[in-house]
Amino acid sequence: MNPLELVFFKLVSHEIELTEFEKWVYSDTKLEEILTSEDYLELISINYKTPSALYEAEKLLSNYFSMGKYHEWNIRNILQKITEKPDDVQKYIEQCYDLYCDGFGFMDNLGMGYGLGITCSDYYDEKVDDYYPQIRDEVDKVTDWLDSRKIVITGHSGEYQGIEYDDHRSDKEKVPTGYKIQK
């Protein structure tokens, strides 16, 4: 991944502040080489003090950077955090539920099986510790699917829950393991 992509991804995921992004826009000379002159002028002309600035910058730069690649990067970051198991690991497990609800159906085991349970529980630490080996197994599965290209995230259709991805998993791999479907 190139450094420009990384800054864009961090902007979209709110990992960098808009003020930091603004400084980067004015200082990085490579932007002028990548963007058309019209788009570059528009980017440096955004009033970064207005509430719409983030939207404007994202909209303009999304023409240059793959949103599918962004979504994969974001998922991999969340999975990495779960693997590292920081003190606030439940926050990242809960985000798997959000990803599932956003349209990433392949996150069902992590999202519905564990993320939802943790979200609804008053006993975060106990629940995470009780299920951590299984959670880690699910993280490894999703990572493997991304690595092996069984899941290929292609982008967003612009609609609600419009995440698009190609699913090349076997029927067996698609069976929920972290929860049971009631019949």
OpenMM code with the backbone's topology and positions (N, CA, C; nanometers):
from openmm import Vec3, app, unit

residues = "MET ASN PRO LEU GLU LEU VAL PHE PHE LYS LEU VAL SER HIS GLU ILE GLU LEU THR GLU PHE GLU LYS TRP VAL TYR SER ASP THR LYS LEU GLU GLU ILE LEU THR SER GLU ASP TYR LEU GLU LEU ILE SER ILE ASN TYR LYS THR PRO SER ALA LEU TYR GLU ALA GLU LYS LEU LEU SER ASN TYR PHE SER MET GLY LYS TYR HIS GLU TRP ASN ILE ARG ASN ILE LEU GLN LYS ILE THR GLU LYS PRO ASP ASP VAL GLN LYS TYR ILE GLU GLN CYS TYR ASP LEU TYR CYS ASP GLY PHE GLY PHE MET ASP ASN LEU GLY MET GLY TYR GLY LEU GLY ILE THR CYS SER ASP TYR TYR ASP GLU LYS VAL ASP ASP TYR TYR PRO GLN ILE ARG ASP GLU VAL ASP LYS VAL THR ASP TRP LEU ASP SER ARG LYS ILE VAL ILE THR GLY HIS SER GLY GLU TYR GLN GLY ILE GLU TYR ASP ASP HIS ARG SER ASP LYS GLU LYS VAL PRO THR GLY TYR LYS ILE GLN LYS".split()
positions = [
    Vec3(0.0850, -0.1173, 0.0000),
    Vec3(0.0000, 0.0000, 0.0000),
    Vec3(0.0898, 0.1238, 0.0000),
    Vec3(0.0534, 0.2185, -0.0826),
    Vec3(0.1357, 0.3384, -0.0885),
    Vec3(0.0970, 0.4356, 0.0236),
    Vec3(0.1881, 0.5246, 0.0605),
    Vec3(0.1643, 0.6166, 0.1723),
    Vec3(0.0430, 0.7080, 0.1534),
    Vec3(0.0136, 0.7449, 0.0291),
    Vec3(-0.1018, 0.8310, 0.0042),
    Vec3(-0.2315, 0.7569, 0.0350),
    Vec3(-0.2365, 0.6311, -0.0051),
    Vec3(-0.3531, 0.5477, 0.0247),
    Vec3(-0.3726, 0.5369, 0.1747),
    Vec3(-0.2643, 0.5141, 0.2451),
    Vec3(-0.2712, 0.4969, 0.3901),
    Vec3(-0.3291, 0.6209, 0.4577),
    Vec3(-0.2882, 0.7379, 0.4151),
    Vec3(-0.3422, 0.8609, 0.4730),
    Vec3(-0.4918, 0.8719, 0.4426),
    Vec3(-0.5304, 0.8407, 0.3200),
    Vec3(-0.6727, 0.8437, 0.2842),
    Vec3(-0.7512, 0.7447, 0.3694),
    Vec3(-0.7007, 0.6228, 0.3847),
    Vec3(-0.7686, 0.5217, 0.4647),
    Vec3(-0.7823, 0.5666, 0.6096),
    Vec3(-0.6785, 0.6282, 0.6618),
    Vec3(-0.6845, 0.6769, 0.8001),
    Vec3(-0.7839, 0.7913, 0.8142),
    Vec3(-0.7968, 0.8716, 0.7113),
    Vec3(-0.8961, 0.9795, 0.7127),
    Vec3(-1.0368, 0.9207, 0.7171),
    Vec3(-1.0638, 0.8266, 0.6281),
    Vec3(-1.1969, 0.7663, 0.6197),
    Vec3(-1.2330, 0.6952, 0.7500),
    Vec3(-1.1350, 0.6313, 0.8126),
    Vec3(-1.1619, 0.5569, 0.9365),
    Vec3(-1.1478, 0.6438, 1.0616),
    Vec3(-1.1258, 0.7719, 1.0423),
    Vec3(-1.1153, 0.8687, 1.1528),
    Vec3(-0.9976, 0.8406, 1.2457),
    Vec3(-0.8910, 0.7842, 1.1902),
    Vec3(-0.7698, 0.7606, 1.2675),
    Vec3(-0.6793, 0.8834, 1.2706),
    Vec3(-0.7039, 0.9774, 1.1791),
    Vec3(-0.6315, 1.1043, 1.1838),
    Vec3(-0.7344, 1.2166, 1.1894),
    Vec3(-0.6966, 1.3216, 1.2552),
    Vec3(-0.7830, 1.4386, 1.2669),
    Vec3(-0.7830, 1.5152, 1.1346),
    Vec3(-0.8900, 1.5843, 1.1113),
    Vec3(-0.9024, 1.6626, 0.9888),
    Vec3(-0.7942, 1.7705, 0.9807),
    Vec3(-0.7564, 1.8281, 1.0928),
    Vec3(-0.6501, 1.9299, 1.0927),
    Vec3(-0.5169, 1.8696, 1.0494),
    Vec3(-0.4899, 1.7472, 1.0933),
    Vec3(-0.3668, 1.6789, 1.0529),
    Vec3(-0.3719, 1.6471, 0.9020),
    Vec3(-0.4887, 1.6044, 0.8551),
    Vec3(-0.5059, 1.5764, 0.7130),
    Vec3(-0.4850, 1.7032, 0.6310),
    Vec3(-0.5401, 1.8140, 0.6777),
    Vec3(-0.5257, 1.9414, 0.6066),
    Vec3(-0.3781, 1.9782, 0.5923),
    Vec3(-0.3020, 1.9642, 0.6989),
    Vec3(-0.1580, 1.9933, 0.6927),
    Vec3(-0.0896, 1.9038, 0.5903),
    Vec3(-0.1290, 1.7782, 0.5874),
    Vec3(-0.0718, 1.6834, 0.4924),
    Vec3(-0.1035, 1.7254, 0.3492),
    Vec3(-0.2282, 1.7667, 0.3239),
    Vec3(-0.2692, 1.8085, 0.1895),
    Vec3(-0.1799, 1.9214, 0.1399),
    Vec3(-0.1513, 2.0166, 0.2260),
    Vec3(-0.0718, 2.1324, 0.1847),
    Vec3(0.0771, 2.1013, 0.1730),
    Vec3(0.1226, 1.9945, 0.2373),
    Vec3(0.2670, 1.9685, 0.2393),
    Vec3(0.3129, 1.8550, 0.1474),
    Vec3(0.2251, 1.7645, 0.1112),
    Vec3(0.2670, 1.6486, 0.0312),
    Vec3(0.2647, 1.6829, -0.1177),
    Vec3(0.3799, 1.6876, -0.1773),
    Vec3(0.3917, 1.7255, -0.3183),
    Vec3(0.3455, 1.6157, -0.4129),
    Vec3(0.3398, 1.4914, -0.3667),
    Vec3(0.2984, 1.3810, -0.4529),
    Vec3(0.1504, 1.3888, -0.4897),
    Vec3(0.0723, 1.4572, -0.4077),
    Vec3(-0.0702, 1.4725, -0.4384),
    Vec3(-0.0906, 1.5414, -0.5723),
    Vec3(-0.0094, 1.6410, -0.5983),
    Vec3(-0.0197, 1.7150, -0.7248),
    Vec3(0.0071, 1.6256, -0.8447),
    Vec3(0.0923, 1.5239, -0.8251),
    Vec3(0.1256, 1.4319, -0.9331),
    Vec3(0.0137, 1.3310, -0.9580),
    Vec3(-0.0590, 1.2944, -0.8533),
    Vec3(-0.1622, 1.1908, -0.8642),
    Vec3(-0.2957, 1.2482, -0.9092),
    Vec3(-0.3353, 1.3596, -0.8498),
    Vec3(-0.4659, 1.4188, -0.8790),
    Vec3(-0.4595, 1.5034, -1.0062),
    Vec3(-0.5745, 1.5169, -1.0702),
    Vec3(-0.5808, 1.6112, -1.1811),
    Vec3(-0.5625, 1.7511, -1.1220),
    Vec3(-0.5266, 1.8449, -1.2039),
    Vec3(-0.5054, 1.9804, -1.1522),
    Vec3(-0.6346, 2.0375, -1.0931),
    Vec3(-0.7488, 2.0042, -1.1562),
    Vec3(-0.8776, 2.0521, -1.1045),
    Vec3(-0.9074, 1.9924, -0.9670),
    Vec3(-0.8847, 1.8623, -0.9535),
    Vec3(-0.9116, 1.7963, -0.8252),
    Vec3(-0.8150, 1.8433, -0.7172),
    Vec3(-0.6895, 1.8624, -0.7555),
    Vec3(-0.5923, 1.9116, -0.6572),
    Vec3(-0.6325, 2.0508, -0.6087),
    Vec3(-0.6716, 2.1364, -0.7007),
    Vec3(-0.7156, 2.2712, -0.6640),
    Vec3(-0.8381, 2.2639, -0.5731),
    Vec3(-0.9303, 2.1747, -0.6064),
    Vec3(-1.0504, 2.1583, -0.5235),
    Vec3(-1.0132, 2.1090, -0.3833),
    Vec3(-0.9184, 2.0148, -0.3746),
    Vec3(-0.8779, 1.9602, -0.2447),
    Vec3(-0.8117, 2.0660, -0.1568),
    Vec3(-0.7264, 2.1465, -0.2149),
    Vec3(-0.6606, 2.2493, -0.1331),
    Vec3(-0.7521, 2.3687, -0.1076),
    Vec3(-0.8626, 2.3755, -0.1789),
    Vec3(-0.9579, 2.4852, -0.1593),
    Vec3(-1.0676, 2.4528, -0.0571),
    Vec3(-1.0734, 2.3284, -0.0122),
    Vec3(-1.1759, 2.2913, 0.0863),
    Vec3(-1.1533, 2.3695, 0.2146),
    Vec3(-1.2595, 2.4227, 0.2702),
    Vec3(-1.2507, 2.4886, 0.4006),
    Vec3(-1.2593, 2.3787, 0.5067),
    Vec3(-1.1460, 2.3403, 0.5602),
    Vec3(-1.1392, 2.2274, 0.6537),
    Vec3(-1.1953, 2.2593, 0.7917),
    Vec3(-1.2482, 2.3772, 0.8079),
    Vec3(-1.3095, 2.4150, 0.9357),
    Vec3(-1.4619, 2.3916, 0.9342),
    Vec3(-1.5161, 2.3565, 0.8171),
    Vec3(-1.6608, 2.3359, 0.8063),
    Vec3(-1.6970, 2.1898, 0.8317),
    Vec3(-1.8192, 2.1646, 0.8768),
    Vec3(-1.8618, 2.0267, 0.9039),
    Vec3(-1.8607, 1.9361, 0.7799),
    Vec3(-1.8748, 1.9935, 0.6628),
    Vec3(-1.8799, 1.9119, 0.5405),
    Vec3(-1.7419, 1.8806, 0.4831),
    Vec3(-1.6356, 1.9316, 0.5428),
    Vec3(-1.5016, 1.9160, 0.4871),
    Vec3(-1.4607, 1.7694, 0.4737),
    Vec3(-1.4885, 1.6905, 0.5745),
    Vec3(-1.4519, 1.5490, 0.5694),
    Vec3(-1.5230, 1.4805, 0.4532),
    Vec3(-1.6503, 1.5038, 0.4405),
    Vec3(-1.7280, 1.4449, 0.3308),
    Vec3(-1.6715, 1.4875, 0.1951),
    Vec3(-1.6428, 1.6163, 0.1814),
    Vec3(-1.5917, 1.6680, 0.0538),
    Vec3(-1.4582, 1.6035, 0.0168),
    Vec3(-1.3685, 1.5939, 0.1155),
    Vec3(-1.2367, 1.5347, 0.0901),
    Vec3(-1.2499, 1.3861, 0.0562),
    Vec3(-1.3320, 1.3142, 0.1327),
    Vec3(-1.3526, 1.1711, 0.1053),
    Vec3(-1.4111, 1.1493, -0.0335),
    Vec3(-1.5102, 1.2289, -0.0680),
    Vec3(-1.5764, 1.2137, -0.1975),
    Vec3(-1.4774, 1.2364, -0.3116),
    Vec3(-1.3976, 1.3402, -0.2998),
    Vec3(-1.3008, 1.3720, -0.4045),
    Vec3(-1.1944, 1.2628, -0.4161),
    Vec3(-1.1388, 1.2203, -0.3040),
    Vec3(-1.0296, 1.1236, -0.3077),
    Vec3(-1.0760, 0.9808, -0.3353),
    Vec3(-1.2034, 0.9520, -0.3123),
    Vec3(-1.2522, 0.8161, -0.3394),
    Vec3(-1.2477, 0.7831, -0.4883),
    Vec3(-1.2330, 0.8845, -0.5726),
    Vec3(-1.2150, 0.8604, -0.7156),
    Vec3(-1.0749, 0.8083, -0.7471),
    Vec3(-0.9833, 0.8229, -0.6531),
    Vec3(-0.8441, 0.7853, -0.6751),
    Vec3(-0.8021, 0.6617, -0.5961),
    Vec3(-0.8767, 0.6295, -0.4927),
    Vec3(-0.8407, 0.5178, -0.4069),
    Vec3(-0.9569, 0.4205, -0.3981),
    Vec3(-0.9268, 0.2940, -0.3983),
    Vec3(-1.0280, 0.1888, -0.3983),
    Vec3(-1.0960, 0.1767, -0.2626),
    Vec3(-1.2277, 0.1915, -0.2613),
    Vec3(-1.3011, 0.1746, -0.1368),
    Vec3(-1.3037, 0.0267, -0.0968),
    Vec3(-1.2978, -0.0619, -0.1933),
    Vec3(-1.2880, -0.2041, -0.1603),
    Vec3(-1.1596, -0.2324, -0.0848),
    Vec3(-1.0513, -0.1739, -0.1315),
    Vec3(-0.9223, -0.1908, -0.0645),
    Vec3(-0.9264, -0.1257, 0.0744),
    Vec3(-0.9959, -0.0120, 0.0847),
    Vec3(-1.0110, 0.0514, 0.2163),
    Vec3(-1.0847, -0.0415, 0.3131),
    Vec3(-1.1963, -0.0983, 0.2688),
    Vec3(-1.2742, -0.1849, 0.3571),
    Vec3(-1.1920, -0.3059, 0.4008),
    Vec3(-1.1146, -0.3625, 0.3094),
    Vec3(-1.0291, -0.4760, 0.3474),
    Vec3(-0.9245, -0.4316, 0.4489),
    Vec3(-0.8631, -0.3176, 0.4268),
    Vec3(-0.7640, -0.2640, 0.5203),
    Vec3(-0.8264, -0.2448, 0.6581),
    Vec3(-0.9455, -0.1892, 0.6624),
    Vec3(-1.0143, -0.1642, 0.7888),
    Vec3(-1.0444, -0.2955, 0.8620),
    Vec3(-1.0957, -0.3929, 0.7893),
    Vec3(-1.1263, -0.5229, 0.8502),
    Vec3(-0.9983, -0.5872, 0.9034),
    Vec3(-0.8939, -0.5835, 0.8246),
    Vec3(-0.7667, -0.6423, 0.8691),
    Vec3(-0.7142, -0.5719, 0.9954),
    Vec3(-0.7311, -0.4407, 1.0033),
    Vec3(-0.6880, -0.3691, 1.1238),
    Vec3(-0.7662, -0.4151, 1.2462),
    Vec3(-0.8958, -0.4310, 1.2312),
    Vec3(-0.9796, -0.4767, 1.3424),
    Vec3(-0.9396, -0.6186, 1.3829),
    Vec3(-0.9198, -0.7054, 1.2856),
    Vec3(-0.8793, -0.8429, 1.3149),
    Vec3(-0.7435, -0.8472, 1.3844),
    Vec3(-0.6530, -0.7595, 1.3416),
    Vec3(-0.5206, -0.7533, 1.4046),
    Vec3(-0.5316, -0.7108, 1.5510),
    Vec3(-0.6184, -0.6141, 1.5776),
    Vec3(-0.6385, -0.5696, 1.7164),
    Vec3(-0.6929, -0.6836, 1.8023),
    Vec3(-0.7859, -0.7613, 1.7471),
    Vec3(-0.8409, -0.8747, 1.8225),
    Vec3(-0.7303, -0.9757, 1.8501),
    Vec3(-0.6442, -0.9980, 1.7527),
    Vec3(-0.5323, -1.0908, 1.7696),
    Vec3(-0.4368, -1.0424, 1.8782),
    Vec3(-0.4101, -0.9123, 1.8804),
    Vec3(-0.3185, -0.8555, 1.9803),
    Vec3(-0.3791, -0.8550, 2.1198),
    Vec3(-0.5109, -0.8585, 2.1285),
    Vec3(-0.5891, -0.8611, 2.2523),
    Vec3(-0.5487, -0.7504, 2.3512),
    Vec3(-0.5682, -0.6249, 2.3094),
    Vec3(-0.5424, -0.5148, 2.4036),
    Vec3(-0.6489, -0.5158, 2.5133),
    Vec3(-0.6323, -0.4320, 2.6143),
    Vec3(-0.7272, -0.4269, 2.7262),
    Vec3(-0.8700, -0.3990, 2.6802),
    Vec3(-0.8846, -0.3247, 2.5719),
    Vec3(-1.0179, -0.2915, 2.5213),
    Vec3(-1.0568, -0.3765, 2.4001),
    Vec3(-1.0135, -0.5018, 2.3991),
    Vec3(-1.0382, -0.5919, 2.2857),
    Vec3(-1.1865, -0.6058, 2.2540),
    Vec3(-1.2719, -0.5956, 2.3571),
    Vec3(-1.4161, -0.6105, 2.3324),
    Vec3(-1.4668, -0.5064, 2.2334),
    Vec3(-1.4051, -0.3881, 2.2323),
    Vec3(-1.4436, -0.2822, 2.1379),
    Vec3(-1.4268, -0.3304, 1.9936),
    Vec3(-1.3194, -0.4018, 1.9664),
    Vec3(-1.2915, -0.4494, 1.8309),
    Vec3(-1.3806, -0.5687, 1.7948),
    Vec3(-1.4112, -0.6517, 1.8934),
    Vec3(-1.5025, -0.7635, 1.8689),
    Vec3(-1.6418, -0.7086, 1.8395),
    Vec3(-1.6825, -0.6051, 1.9122),
    Vec3(-1.8120, -0.5412, 1.8868),
    Vec3(-1.8161, -0.4812, 1.7466),
    Vec3(-1.7036, -0.4293, 1.6990),
    Vec3(-1.6988, -0.3722, 1.5649),
    Vec3(-1.7254, -0.4771, 1.4577),
    Vec3(-1.6991, -0.6038, 1.4889),
    Vec3(-1.7305, -0.7121, 1.3940),
    Vec3(-1.8808, -0.7212, 1.3730),
    Vec3(-1.9572, -0.6958, 1.4771),
    Vec3(-2.1031, -0.6934, 1.4635),
    Vec3(-2.1441, -0.5775, 1.3722),
    Vec3(-2.0830, -0.4612, 1.3926),
    Vec3(-2.1121, -0.3458, 1.3062),
    Vec3(-2.0778, -0.3764, 1.1604),
    Vec3(-1.9646, -0.4421, 1.1383),
    Vec3(-1.9257, -0.4785, 1.0018),
    Vec3(-2.0273, -0.5741, 0.9395),
    Vec3(-2.0721, -0.6702, 1.0187),
    Vec3(-2.1738, -0.7637, 0.9695),
    Vec3(-2.3003, -0.6867, 0.9308),
    Vec3(-2.3428, -0.5959, 1.0162),
    Vec3(-2.4633, -0.5161, 0.9886),
    Vec3(-2.4450, -0.4228, 0.8699),
    Vec3(-2.3206, -0.3823, 0.8434),
    Vec3(-2.2920, -0.2952, 0.7289),
    Vec3(-2.2954, -0.3700, 0.5961),
    Vec3(-2.3090, -0.5025, 0.5999),
    Vec3(-2.3198, -0.5784, 0.4770),
    Vec3(-2.2105, -0.6797, 0.4536),
    Vec3(-2.1185, -0.6925, 0.5460),
    Vec3(-2.0127, -0.7922, 0.5323),
    Vec3(-2.0619, -0.9242, 0.5915),
    Vec3(-2.1424, -0.9958, 0.5141),
    Vec3(-2.2046, -1.1186, 0.5613),
    Vec3(-2.1063, -1.2252, 0.6049),
    Vec3(-1.9856, -1.2242, 0.5495),
    Vec3(-1.8856, -1.3237, 0.5872),
    Vec3(-1.8328, -1.3017, 0.7291),
    Vec3(-1.8698, -1.1900, 0.7901),
    Vec3(-1.8310, -1.1615, 0.9296),
    Vec3(-1.9352, -1.2150, 1.0272),
    Vec3(-2.0255, -1.3016, 0.9799),
    Vec3(-2.1367, -1.3459, 1.0638),
    Vec3(-2.0922, -1.4159, 1.1914),
    Vec3(-1.9940, -1.5035, 1.1842),
    Vec3(-1.9519, -1.5751, 1.3050),
    Vec3(-1.8941, -1.4806, 1.4097),
    Vec3(-1.8088, -1.3897, 1.3667),
    Vec3(-1.7519, -1.2927, 1.4609),
    Vec3(-1.8563, -1.1902, 1.5046),
    Vec3(-1.9362, -1.1437, 1.4101),
    Vec3(-2.0334, -1.0388, 1.4394),
    Vec3(-2.1521, -1.0864, 1.5195),
    Vec3(-2.2201, -1.1861, 1.4668),
    Vec3(-2.3400, -1.2368, 1.5341),
    Vec3(-2.3048, -1.3310, 1.6483),
    Vec3(-2.2028, -1.4107, 1.6277),
    Vec3(-2.1676, -1.5100, 1.7284),
    Vec3(-2.1018, -1.4532, 1.8521),
    Vec3(-2.0192, -1.3504, 1.8340),
    Vec3(-1.9436, -1.2967, 1.9478),
    Vec3(-1.9675, -1.1471, 1.9687),
    Vec3(-1.9614, -1.0697, 1.8620),
    Vec3(-1.9770, -0.9246, 1.8746),
    Vec3(-2.1094, -0.8843, 1.9352),
    Vec3(-2.2177, -0.9444, 1.8886),
    Vec3(-2.3494, -0.9120, 1.9422),
    Vec3(-2.3610, -0.9545, 2.0878),
    Vec3(-2.3082, -1.0734, 2.1192),
    Vec3(-2.3128, -1.1212, 2.2575),
    Vec3(-2.2384, -1.0311, 2.3535),
    Vec3(-2.1251, -0.9811, 2.3094),
    Vec3(-2.0461, -0.8916, 2.3941),
    Vec3(-2.1154, -0.7567, 2.4074),
    Vec3(-2.1741, -0.7101, 2.2989),
    Vec3(-2.2464, -0.5833, 2.3012),
    Vec3(-2.3608, -0.5866, 2.4014),
    Vec3(-2.4273, -0.6998, 2.4097),
    Vec3(-2.5451, -0.7131, 2.4962),
    Vec3(-2.5103, -0.7576, 2.6376),
    Vec3(-2.3850, -0.7799, 2.6665),
    Vec3(-2.3454, -0.8331, 2.7968),
    Vec3(-2.2939, -0.7237, 2.8896),
    Vec3(-2.3206, -0.7410, 3.0191),
    Vec3(-2.2644, -0.6508, 3.1197),
    Vec3(-2.1287, -0.7018, 3.1677),
    Vec3(-2.0891, -0.8181, 3.1221),
    Vec3(-1.9677, -0.8825, 3.1711),
    Vec3(-1.8667, -0.8990, 3.0581),
    Vec3(-1.8208, -0.7870, 3.0039),
    Vec3(-1.7314, -0.7896, 2.8890),
    Vec3(-1.6107, -0.8810, 2.9088),
    Vec3(-1.5350, -0.8552, 3.0140),
    Vec3(-1.4080, -0.9255, 3.0315),
    Vec3(-1.4281, -1.0753, 3.0461),
    Vec3(-1.5274, -1.1147, 3.1264),
    Vec3(-1.5522, -1.2572, 3.1451),
    Vec3(-1.5907, -1.3218, 3.0128),
    Vec3(-1.6769, -1.2591, 2.9389),
    Vec3(-1.7250, -1.3167, 2.8127),
    Vec3(-1.6103, -1.3273, 2.7115),
    Vec3(-1.5285, -1.2265, 2.6996),
    Vec3(-1.4168, -1.2295, 2.6060),
    Vec3(-1.3202, -1.3405, 2.6458),
    Vec3(-1.2841, -1.3460, 2.7724),
    Vec3(-1.1894, -1.4481, 2.8169),
    Vec3(-1.2463, -1.5883, 2.7998),
    Vec3(-1.3758, -1.6052, 2.8262),
    Vec3(-1.4390, -1.7366, 2.8121),
    Vec3(-1.4353, -1.7867, 2.6682),
    Vec3(-1.4490, -1.6948, 2.5734),
    Vec3(-1.4621, -1.7338, 2.4335),
    Vec3(-1.3422, -1.6972, 2.3470),
    Vec3(-1.2367, -1.6489, 2.4105),
    Vec3(-1.1266, -1.5975, 2.3294),
    Vec3(-1.0627, -1.7015, 2.2365),
    Vec3(-1.0421, -1.8236, 2.2790),
    Vec3(-0.9826, -1.9168, 2.1800),
    Vec3(-1.0699, -1.9336, 2.0556),
    Vec3(-1.2023, -1.9389, 2.0738),
    Vec3(-1.2924, -1.9534, 1.9595),
    Vec3(-1.2958, -1.8252, 1.8762),
    Vec3(-1.2936, -1.7107, 1.9430),
    Vec3(-1.2907, -1.5828, 1.8718),
    Vec3(-1.1650, -1.5753, 1.7858),
    Vec3(-1.0545, -1.6144, 1.8431),
    Vec3(-0.9264, -1.6117, 1.7707),
    Vec3(-0.9311, -1.7051, 1.6496),
    Vec3(-0.9947, -1.8216, 1.6642),
    Vec3(-1.0102, -1.9138, 1.5510),
    Vec3(-1.0896, -1.8480, 1.4381),
    Vec3(-1.1948, -1.7741, 1.4747),
    Vec3(-1.2766, -1.7056, 1.3732),
    Vec3(-1.1968, -1.5947, 1.3054),
    Vec3(-1.1154, -1.5232, 1.3816),
    Vec3(-1.0294, -1.4191, 1.3240),
    Vec3(-0.9351, -1.4824, 1.2221),
    Vec3(-0.8770, -1.5961, 1.2580),
    Vec3(-0.7855, -1.6647, 1.1668),
    Vec3(-0.8570, -1.7078, 1.0388),
    Vec3(-0.9820, -1.7540, 1.0510),
    Vec3(-1.0591, -1.7943, 0.9324),
    Vec3(-1.0804, -1.6768, 0.8379),
    Vec3(-1.1268, -1.5643, 0.8936),
    Vec3(-1.1539, -1.4476, 0.8088),
    Vec3(-1.0252, -1.3978, 0.7444),
    Vec3(-0.9179, -1.3941, 0.8208),
    Vec3(-0.7888, -1.3516, 0.7665),
    Vec3(-0.7464, -1.4439, 0.6527),
    Vec3(-0.7641, -1.5735, 0.6723),
    Vec3(-0.7297, -1.6701, 0.5680),
    Vec3(-0.8150, -1.6487, 0.4431),
    Vec3(-0.9444, -1.6212, 0.4611),
    Vec3(-1.0310, -1.5965, 0.3457),
    Vec3(-0.9844, -1.4743, 0.2668),
    Vec3(-0.9414, -1.3712, 0.3385),
    Vec3(-0.8919, -1.2515, 0.2702),
    Vec3(-0.7583, -1.2800, 0.2011),
    Vec3(-0.6693, -1.3508, 0.2725),
    Vec3(-0.5379, -1.3826, 0.2158),
    Vec3(-0.5479, -1.4708, 0.0921),
    Vec3(-0.6370, -1.5688, 0.0977),
    Vec3(-0.6495, -1.6653, -0.0117),
    Vec3(-0.7423, -1.6145, -0.1232),
    Vec3(-0.7999, -1.4950, -0.1031),
    Vec3(-0.8894, -1.4315, -0.1991),
    Vec3(-1.0210, -1.5088, -0.2146),
    Vec3(-1.0576, -1.5859, -0.1104),
    Vec3(-1.1907, -1.6471, -0.1090),
    Vec3(-1.2956, -1.5389, -0.0866),
    Vec3(-1.2550, -1.4321, -0.0188),
    Vec3(-1.3365, -1.3120, -0.0040),
    Vec3(-1.2594, -1.1988, -0.0698),
    Vec3(-1.3219, -1.1345, -0.1673),
    Vec3(-1.2604, -1.0211, -0.2364),
    Vec3(-1.3577, -0.9047, -0.2264),
    Vec3(-1.3204, -0.8047, -0.1507),
    Vec3(-1.4073, -0.6881, -0.1313),
    Vec3(-1.3867, -0.5948, -0.2496),
    Vec3(-1.4964, -0.5670, -0.3187),
    Vec3(-1.4865, -0.4887, -0.4420),
    Vec3(-1.5279, -0.3434, -0.4243),
    Vec3(-1.5988, -0.3114, -0.3174),
    Vec3(-1.6349, -0.1725, -0.2944),
    Vec3(-1.7711, -0.1543, -0.2337),
    Vec3(-1.8316, -0.0432, -0.2674),
    Vec3(-1.9609, -0.0047, -0.2112),
    Vec3(-2.0478, 0.0465, -0.3243),
    Vec3(-2.1710, 0.0008, -0.3267),
    Vec3(-2.2598, 0.0389, -0.4358),
    Vec3(-2.3208, 0.1771, -0.4176),
    Vec3(-2.3013, 0.2373, -0.2989),
    Vec3(-2.3619, 0.3669, -0.2714),
    Vec3(-2.4955, 0.3544, -0.2016),
    Vec3(-2.5460, 0.2327, -0.1888),
    Vec3(-2.6736, 0.2098, -0.1216),
    Vec3(-2.6493, 0.1674, 0.0220),
    Vec3(-2.7547, 0.1776, 0.1027),
    Vec3(-2.7459, 0.1290, 0.2388),
    Vec3(-2.7170, -0.0204, 0.2336),
    Vec3(-2.6256, -0.0668, 0.3110),
    Vec3(-2.5795, -0.2052, 0.3116),
    Vec3(-2.5394, -0.2485, 0.1714),
    Vec3(-2.4754, -0.1576, 0.1008),
    Vec3(-2.4372, -0.1857, -0.0359),
    Vec3(-2.2946, -0.2329, -0.0526),
    Vec3(-2.2371, -0.2889, 0.0522),
    Vec3(-2.1016, -0.3404, 0.0411),
    Vec3(-2.1028, -0.4542, -0.0606),
    Vec3(-2.0060, -0.4520, -0.1483),
    Vec3(-1.9988, -0.5554, -0.2496),
    Vec3(-1.8709, -0.6344, -0.2317),
    Vec3(-1.8848, -0.7654, -0.2379),
    Vec3(-1.7673, -0.8515, -0.2321),
    Vec3(-1.7993, -0.9818, -0.3033),
    Vec3(-1.6940, -1.0440, -0.3528),
    Vec3(-1.7066, -1.1748, -0.4161),
    Vec3(-1.6765, -1.2794, -0.3108),
    Vec3(-1.7645, -1.3779, -0.2999),
    Vec3(-1.7518, -1.4817, -0.1983),
    Vec3(-1.7245, -1.6154, -0.2679),
    Vec3(-1.6026, -1.6639, -0.2530),
    Vec3(-1.5608, -1.7890, -0.3163),
    Vec3(-1.5424, -1.9005, -0.2136),
    Vec3(-1.6023, -1.8850, -0.0963),
    Vec3(-1.5907, -1.9881, 0.0071),
    Vec3(-1.6778, -2.1084, -0.0297),
    Vec3(-1.6402, -2.2217, 0.0245),
    Vec3(-1.7223, -2.3410, 0.0045),
    Vec3(-1.8481, -2.3303, 0.0904),
    Vec3(-1.9471, -2.4122, 0.0606),
    Vec3(-2.0697, -2.4133, 0.1418),
    Vec3(-2.0377, -2.4443, 0.2875),
    Vec3(-1.9438, -2.5334, 0.3094),
    Vec3(-1.9053, -2.5700, 0.4467),
    Vec3(-1.8459, -2.4492, 0.5212),
    Vec3(-1.7669, -2.3685, 0.4510),
    Vec3(-1.7048, -2.2512, 0.5139),
    Vec3(-1.8077, -2.1431, 0.5471),
    Vec3(-1.9215, -2.1478, 0.4804),
    Vec3(-2.0252, -2.0471, 0.5036),
    Vec3(-2.1178, -2.0812, 0.6199),
    Vec3(-2.1080, -2.2000, 0.6736),
    Vec3(-2.1952, -2.2422, 0.7838),
    Vec3(-2.1552, -2.1682, 0.9113),
    Vec3(-2.2523, -2.1047, 0.9796),
    Vec3(-2.2211, -2.0348, 1.1047),
    Vec3(-2.1649, -2.1297, 1.2102),
    Vec3(-2.0589, -2.0877, 1.2765),
    Vec3(-2.0003, -2.1699, 1.3832),
    Vec3(-2.0078, -2.1020, 1.5189),
    Vec3(-2.0222, -1.9700, 1.5202),
    Vec3(-2.0216, -1.8970, 1.6472),
    Vec3(-2.1590, -1.8820, 1.7066),
    Vec3(-2.2630, -1.9257, 1.6342),
    Vec3(-2.4000, -1.9161, 1.6821),
    Vec3(-2.4832, -2.0165, 1.6041),
    Vec3(-2.6003, -2.0430, 1.6513),
    Vec3(-2.6887, -2.1382, 1.5839),
    Vec3(-2.8117, -2.0649, 1.5330),
    Vec3(-2.8557, -2.0995, 1.4140),
    Vec3(-2.9779, -2.0422, 1.3577),
    Vec3(-3.0966, -2.1251, 1.4085),
    Vec3(-3.1941, -2.0562, 1.4654),
    Vec3(-3.3119, -2.1259, 1.5162),
    Vec3(-3.4000, -2.1685, 1.3997),
    Vec3(-3.4533, -2.2909, 1.4081),
    Vec3(-3.5410, -2.3408, 1.3004),
    Vec3(-3.6821, -2.3476, 1.3470),
] * unit.nanometer
topology = app.Topology()
chain = topology.addChain("A")
for resn in residues:
    res = topology.addResidue(resn, chain)
    for name in ("N", "CA", "C"):
        topology.addAtom(name, app.Element.getBySymbol(name[0]), res)
